[in-house]
């Protein structure tokens, strides 16, 4: 059971790394993706929880 959970977590880690690389790649190559990322970053910063999380991480 422990071995199976390690394999699942490794596959999830690889999937997240591939997804992050794809977002970074398309943000640099396509202007629409950059605008989409900026829009979502602004929406996240308007969220009231962002102010609390920002100080907790420091």
Secondary structure, DSSP 4 states (H G I P E B T S, - for coil): -HHHHHHHHHHHHHHHHHHHHHHHHHHHH-HHHHHHHHHHHHHHHHSHHHHHHHHHH-
